[in-house]
Amino acid sequence: MSESAWTNELRAFVELKPRQSLAMEAADNLREFILLGRLAPGMPVRERDLAEAFGISRTPLKEALRILEAEGLIVYGPTRRPRVADPSLDEINDWLRVQGALEALAGELTCAQATDAQLAKIEDINTSIKEARDTNGQLEAFRMDMRFHEAIVAASGNEALAETHATYNARLWRVRFLSSQRVASREATRNEHLVIVEALKARDATAARKALKNHLRTAEINIAAAIAEIETAREAD
């Protein structure tokens, strides 16, 4: 994509978004651009072009980049030039294992701490995933999927756990979205979510922990398969 076409695409994307603080708006827009693959892993981030596309100065843009650096989506080289992070499969798997441990703990705590209303909300979100896919497409369904996991963590009542989980969610959002495009992955997700919901409703901490850990192991397999498919397609081009 040419530089001017890239800038125009980004500007059109930004115009569709609601306004908020300049730095947070820039961070949100850039994050979504990265997570949807419109800014590819390893791609240099051109600050001047971004500032022009967002209609802001370099100061809030730099603040936005710092936010994404903290989330692991932006990295800086020796010359301090930003680029989109390109984590290895080993790094991704390390993050997934941490996230799996966090969600397993969240499942245990939620069984003990959650109100009936919180458990009902978790079940409602899970039901909404298929509806979102049927009416609003795969991206909205995936967002609902992430809300399902966030709701489980929130219901644990542990703020430190929720903060740490949010960090790993941001790092893994893009690869988990890629894996969610696979039909087999979607079917496995539906089945595993039902097992998780039933364990939580029964307040069976052991079953909830096991179901959530199994779900993240499945995600690890699907992500590896999705990345392999992408690399195969690149080699074929």
CORWO-V824299 format. One record per run of one state. SS is the DSSP state (@ for helix, = for strand, . for the rest). FROM is the first residue (numbers start at 0). TO is the last residue. If there is no record, write none. Layout:
ss=SS from=FROM to=TO
ss=SS from=FROM to=TO
This chain:
ss=. from=0 to=1
ss=@ from=2 to=14
ss=. from=15 to=20
ss=@ from=21 to=34
ss=. from=35 to=42
ss== from=43 to=43
ss=. from=44 to=45
ss=@ from=46 to=53
ss=. from=54 to=56
ss=@ from=57 to=69
ss=. from=70 to=72
ss== from=73 to=75
ss=. from=76 to=80
ss== from=81 to=83
ss=. from=84 to=87
ss=@ from=88 to=112
ss=. from=113 to=114
ss=@ from=115 to=135
ss=. from=136 to=136
ss=@ from=137 to=154
ss=. from=155 to=157
ss=@ from=158 to=179
ss=. from=180 to=181
ss=@ from=182 to=200
ss=. from=201 to=203
ss=@ from=204 to=235
ss=. from=236 to=236
